Amino acid sequence: MLGEKLSLSNINSLRSFEVIDEVKDALEDACPGVVSCADIVIMVARDSVVLSGGPNWEVKLGRRDSLTASQKDSDDIMPSPRANATSLINLFSRFNLSVKDLVALSGSHSIGKGRCFSIVHRLYNQSGTGRPDPAIEPEFRKKLDKLCPLGGDGNVTGNLDATPKKFDNQYFKDLVNGRGFLNSDQTLFTHPKTREYVRMFSRNQREFFEAFVEGMIKLGDLQSGRPGEIRKNCRVINGRPLGRLIDDLKDTGAVNYY
């Protein structure tokens, strides 16, 4: 089963799965078969925000882990780093998430890094023009040009905002100043429906934190409607030998990503 680790938005980018493994192992030792991997991932997301200086909230528990995996589902649902605000608004609306939810949840890019692969089109061929994205502040573009030269290593990473280890509203201040790293970030300030929220969050961190928590709770409430289980090992459905999984991954060339 090809899962979301190999989807276009995640491959060579999403990482640190061994942290989830360590948490799962500890929980299985303490209370086997009780806490799902899905719940672990959401609690880890919350804890990462808190430990980086962001807000805290109570995570609802009781999710089940999938009995299958789908790379296509992830490709269809995961926002592209090249997306514009209109497509993002439409995508989030499919899940009853508002424009405010979209902008607030995009604030998760307050921490972390992005790959050059995701922005080379912005720097050298925005919308097929053969020119850079005019929304990029000139001095910031020079910095990105140096980090991500045309024909360079697409896996080199850059900071998603000016304070990549601190969860704060700097991300929105950067967007106001034309210093968004991804196209899907900067487009939130160039589009009239999202711009007002970017401005509001750039001026008021408390407003951002409150909206982010609300969006995360709504996001965590989404359900697939499919049956599930509590996995013993987050990398494989119950009853499937791990050796068989590794053999399958070797056949697909995906073993390096697990």
C-alpha positions as CSV (number, residue, x, y, z in Angstrom):
1,M,0.0,0.0,0.0
2,L,1.4,3.3,-1.1
3,G,0.6,5.9,1.6
4,E,0.8,9.6,2.2
5,K,4.5,9.5,2.9
6,L,5.1,9.3,-0.8
7,S,2.5,11.9,-1.9
8,L,3.7,14.9,-3.8
9,S,3.6,17.3,-0.9
10,N,5.4,14.9,1.5
11,I,8.1,13.0,-0.4
12,N,11.6,13.9,0.6
13,S,10.1,16.4,3.1
14,L,7.9,14.8,5.8
15,R,10.2,13.2,8.3
16,S,10.9,12.2,12.0
17,F,8.6,9.2,11.9
18,E,11.0,7.6,14.4
19,V,9.7,10.0,17.1
20,I,6.1,8.6,16.6
21,D,7.6,5.1,16.8
22,E,9.2,5.9,20.2
23,V,6.0,7.3,21.5
24,K,4.0,4.3,20.3
25,D,6.4,1.8,21.8
26,A,6.2,3.5,25.2
27,L,2.4,3.6,25.1
28,E,2.2,0.0,24.0
29,D,4.4,-1.0,27.0
30,A,2.2,1.0,29.4
31,C,-1.3,0.4,28.0
32,P,-1.3,-1.9,24.9
33,G,-4.0,-1.5,22.3
34,V,-5.4,1.7,23.8
35,V,-3.9,4.8,22.0
36,S,-4.0,5.0,18.2
37,C,-1.3,6.3,16.0
38,A,-3.8,8.9,14.7
39,D,-4.2,10.2,18.2
40,I,-0.5,10.2,18.8
41,V,0.2,12.3,15.7
42,I,-2.4,15.0,16.7
43,M,-1.0,15.1,20.3
44,V,2.5,15.4,19.0
45,A,1.4,18.3,16.8
46,R,-0.1,20.1,19.8
47,D,2.9,19.5,21.9
48,S,5.2,20.7,19.2
49,V,3.3,24.0,19.1
50,V,3.3,24.4,22.9
51,L,7.0,23.6,23.2
52,S,7.8,26.2,20.5
53,G,6.0,28.9,22.4
54,G,2.5,28.6,20.9
55,P,-1.0,28.0,22.5
56,N,-2.1,24.9,24.3
57,W,-5.5,23.1,23.9
58,E,-7.2,19.9,24.8
59,V,-7.0,17.3,22.1
60,K,-10.0,15.1,21.6
61,L,-9.1,11.4,21.6
62,G,-10.6,8.2,20.4
63,R,-9.5,8.1,16.7
64,R,-8.8,4.8,14.9
65,D,-6.0,4.0,12.5
66,S,-6.7,3.3,8.9
67,L,-6.9,-0.2,7.6
68,T,-5.5,0.9,4.3
69,A,-3.4,3.7,2.8
70,S,-3.8,5.9,-0.2
71,Q,-1.2,8.1,-1.9
72,K,-3.9,9.4,-4.2
73,D,-6.1,10.5,-1.3
74,S,-3.2,12.5,0.0
75,D,-2.3,14.0,-3.4
76,D,-6.0,15.1,-3.8
77,I,-6.3,16.6,-0.3
78,M,-2.9,17.9,0.8
79,P,-2.4,21.6,-0.2
80,S,0.2,22.2,-2.8
81,P,3.1,24.6,-2.0
82,R,2.3,26.1,-5.4
83,A,-1.4,26.6,-4.8
84,N,-3.1,30.0,-5.0
85,A,-5.5,31.4,-2.5
86,T,-8.6,30.6,-4.6
87,S,-7.7,26.9,-4.8
88,L,-6.9,26.8,-1.1
89,I,-10.2,28.4,-0.2
90,N,-12.1,25.9,-2.3
91,L,-10.1,22.9,-0.9
92,F,-10.7,24.0,2.7
93,S,-14.4,24.6,2.1
94,R,-14.8,21.0,1.1
95,F,-14.2,20.1,4.7
96,N,-16.3,22.9,6.1
97,L,-13.3,25.0,7.1
98,S,-13.7,28.7,6.7
99,V,-11.4,31.3,5.1
100,K,-10.4,32.3,8.6
101,D,-9.5,28.7,9.4
102,L,-7.4,28.5,6.3
103,V,-5.3,31.5,7.2
104,A,-5.0,30.6,10.8
105,L,-4.0,27.0,10.1
106,S,-1.5,28.2,7.5
107,G,0.1,29.9,10.5
108,S,1.5,26.4,11.3
109,H,4.3,27.5,9.0
110,S,5.4,29.7,11.8
111,I,7.8,26.9,12.6
112,G,9.8,24.7,10.2
113,K,11.5,24.7,6.9
114,G,10.6,24.3,3.2
115,R,12.5,22.8,0.2
116,C,13.9,24.7,-2.7
117,F,12.0,22.3,-4.9
118,S,8.8,24.0,-3.7
119,I,9.8,27.5,-4.7
120,V,12.0,27.4,-7.8
121,H,8.9,28.2,-10.0
122,R,8.3,31.4,-7.9
123,L,11.9,32.5,-8.4
124,Y,12.4,31.8,-12.1
125,N,9.1,31.0,-13.8
126,Q,6.0,32.2,-11.9
127,S,2.9,31.1,-13.8
128,G,5.0,30.3,-16.9
129,T,6.1,33.9,-17.4
130,G,9.9,33.1,-17.2
131,R,10.0,35.8,-14.5
132,P,9.9,35.7,-10.6
133,D,6.8,36.2,-8.6
134,P,6.4,40.0,-8.4
135,A,4.9,39.6,-4.8
136,I,8.4,38.7,-3.5
137,E,10.1,41.6,-1.7
138,P,13.3,42.3,-3.8
139,E,15.9,41.8,-1.1
140,F,14.2,38.6,0.1
141,R,14.2,37.4,-3.5
142,K,18.0,37.9,-3.7
143,K,18.4,35.8,-0.5
144,L,16.2,33.0,-2.0
145,D,18.0,33.2,-5.3
146,K,21.3,32.5,-3.4
147,L,19.7,29.7,-1.4
148,C,17.9,28.1,-4.4
149,P,19.8,28.8,-7.6
150,L,18.3,27.6,-10.9
151,G,19.4,24.0,-11.4
152,G,20.5,23.6,-7.8
153,D,19.7,21.0,-5.2
154,G,15.9,20.9,-4.7
155,N,16.2,19.4,-1.3
156,V,18.1,22.3,0.2
157,T,15.8,23.9,2.8
158,G,15.0,27.4,3.9
159,N,13.1,28.9,6.9
160,L,9.4,29.2,6.5
161,D,9.5,32.5,8.4
162,A,12.1,34.7,10.2
163,T,11.6,32.8,13.5
164,P,11.5,29.2,12.4
165,K,11.9,27.7,15.9
166,K,9.3,29.9,17.6
167,F,5.6,29.6,17.2
168,D,4.4,33.2,16.9
169,N,2.8,35.6,14.5
170,Q,6.0,36.5,12.7
171,Y,4.8,34.4,9.7
172,F,2.0,36.9,9.1
173,K,4.3,39.9,9.5
174,D,6.5,38.3,6.8
175,L,3.6,37.9,4.4
176,V,2.7,41.6,4.9
177,N,6.2,42.5,3.9
178,G,6.4,40.2,0.9
179,R,8.6,37.6,2.6
180,G,6.5,34.5,2.4
181,F,8.6,31.4,1.5
182,L,6.0,29.4,-0.4
183,N,3.6,30.6,-3.0
184,S,0.8,29.1,-0.9
185,D,1.9,31.4,1.9
186,Q,2.3,34.7,0.0
187,T,-0.9,34.2,-1.9
188,L,-2.8,34.7,1.4
189,F,-1.8,38.3,1.4
190,T,-2.3,39.0,-2.3
191,H,-5.9,37.6,-2.3
192,P,-8.6,40.0,-1.0
193,K,-10.5,37.3,0.8
194,T,-7.6,36.2,2.9
195,R,-5.6,39.5,3.2
196,E,-7.8,40.9,6.0
197,Y,-7.0,37.9,8.3
198,V,-3.3,38.0,7.5
199,R,-3.3,41.7,8.5
200,M,-5.3,41.0,11.7
201,F,-3.0,38.1,12.8
202,S,0.1,40.1,12.0
203,R,-1.1,42.8,14.4
204,N,-2.5,40.6,17.1
205,Q,-0.8,37.4,18.1
206,R,-3.6,36.5,20.6
207,E,-6.2,36.6,17.8
208,F,-4.0,34.2,15.8
209,F,-3.5,31.8,18.6
210,E,-7.2,31.7,19.4
211,A,-8.1,31.1,15.7
212,F,-5.4,28.5,15.3
213,V,-6.7,26.5,18.2
214,E,-10.2,26.7,16.9
215,G,-9.0,25.5,13.4
216,M,-7.0,22.7,14.9
217,I,-10.0,21.4,16.9
218,K,-12.2,21.5,13.8
219,L,-9.4,19.8,11.7
220,G,-9.1,17.1,14.4
221,D,-12.9,16.4,14.3
222,L,-12.8,15.4,10.6
223,Q,-13.6,11.7,10.0
224,S,-13.1,9.5,7.0
225,G,-16.2,7.4,7.7
226,R,-14.1,4.3,7.1
227,P,-13.5,1.4,9.6
228,G,-10.3,1.4,11.6
229,E,-8.2,-0.2,14.3
230,I,-5.6,0.7,16.9
231,R,-2.3,-0.3,15.4
232,K,0.4,-2.0,17.3
233,N,3.0,-0.6,15.0
234,C,2.3,2.7,13.3
235,R,4.0,1.6,10.1
236,V,1.8,-1.4,9.3
237,I,-1.8,-2.6,9.8
238,N,-2.2,-5.3,12.5
239,G,-1.6,-8.8,11.3
240,R,0.7,-7.9,8.5
241,P,4.3,-9.1,9.0
242,L,6.8,-6.3,9.1
243,G,9.2,-8.3,6.9
244,R,6.5,-8.4,4.2
245,L,6.1,-4.7,4.5
246,I,9.8,-4.1,4.0
247,D,9.9,-6.4,1.0
248,D,7.0,-4.5,-0.6
249,L,8.7,-1.2,0.1
250,K,11.9,-2.4,-1.6
251,D,9.9,-3.4,-4.6
252,T,8.5,0.1,-4.9
253,G,11.8,1.9,-4.2
254,A,10.2,3.5,-1.2
255,V,12.1,1.8,1.6
256,N,14.3,4.9,2.2
257,Y,11.2,6.8,3.3
258,Y,10.2,4.5,6.1
